[in-house]
């Protein structure tokens, strides 16, 4: 059975020439803005920039305090963000990110540090439920 016969049996036909329409797409010369005066592109950039900064869970904050880990020194926070970005590019879910002598368990999908472990607590420690390790 030929294609034409098959299509005729189904009450269809082959369109041999493109159908022309007189409808032209409308393109606004100026981008639309919201009530705050921001365009969609501005909002998108802010959303992306906001997602790049890693957040800390309450548990992680308590661990930072109790283990006296300072994320503001030695560009640690910047390196942590870079590690999360690298893990996200590889499609990781839960990552162990090692920066100097400190370990961070991060939910990459949520962009959130779940817990931190200092060098003193790394010995005899087993990390579970992670799918990747990033050394920054």
N, C-alpha and C positions, 0 to 999 in steps of 0.2 A: 504494500500500500504506500503510495506516495504521500508526501507531507500535505499537498493540496487536498487530496482525497480525505485524509485524516481530519484536517481542519474543517472541510465541508461537512463531514459527518457530525462534527461538534458544533456546526453553525458558526464557524469562525473563518476568517480569511487572512491571508498574508497582506500586510500593508507594504506596498512596493515603494510608495513615495511618502516622505514625511508630511505630516499634517501641519499646515501653516496656520498660525493664529495671529491676530492683530493686537494681542495683549502684550504690552511692553512692561518689563519690570520697573517699578517705581523706586528710585534711589534718592533718599533724602540727602541734600547737600550738607546739612548740619546734623550731627548726632543728637539724638534725643537725650534729655537729661531728666533726672528725678527731682524731687522737691529740694534736695540739698545742692542741686546744681552739678551733680556728678553724672558722667556718662557711664554706659555699661562697661566700657573698657577700663575706666577708672575703678569702678567697683570690683571688676575681675582682678585687676592688679593688686588691689588691697587685700582681697580674699586670698590670693596666692601668697602674697608677702606674709599674711597672718599665719598661714599654714606652715610656712618654713620655720618659724620659731617653735622649737620643741617646748612642750608644756610638762609640768611635773605633777604627778598624782600626790594626794595627801600623804600616802605611805612613803613615797620617794622623798618628799620634803622632810618628813620625820627622820628618815635614814640619813639624809644629808646633814641634818643638825646633830644627830646622835653620833655620827661617825666623823664629824667635823670636816666634811668635804666642801671645799669652796669652788664653785663652778665659775666664779668671776675672775679667777687668776689663770694665767697662762693660756688665754684665749680658749679655755675649755668649752664654754658654751658654743662658740663658733665651730669648734671641731666636732662637738656633739651634733649640731645641726647638719654639718657636712656628712657625718656618719649615718644619720637618719636618711638624708637625701640619697646617699649611695645605696643603702638598703632598700629604699623605695624603688629606685631604678631597677633593681634586680627582682622586685616583686616579693620581698620578704614580708613576713607577718610579725613575728616576735624576734628581735635581734639582741644579741649580746654585743655591746659596743665597748671596746677597750680603749681608754685614753690614758696614757702614761700608766699609772699604777692603780687606776680606778675602773671598775666595771659598771656599766649601766645596762639594765634590761629595759628595752624600749618596745612599745607597741607601735610598729611603723604605721599601720593603718590609721591609728588614732593620733599619731605624732605626739605620744606621751611617754615619759619616763615612768616606769612602773616601780623600780627600785634601784638602789645603788649599793655597791659593795666596795669598801676601801681595801687597800693592799693588805692590811693586817687581817682582814676577814676573808681574804681570797683562799687561803690555805684550807684544805680539806673541805672545799665547797663544791657542790654539784649544781649545775644550772640545768633546769629542765624546761620543757615546753618552749624551746627556742628553735628556730629553723635556720639561723645564720649567725655568723660572728663577723663583726667589722672592726678592724684595728685601725685607729686613726692616730 
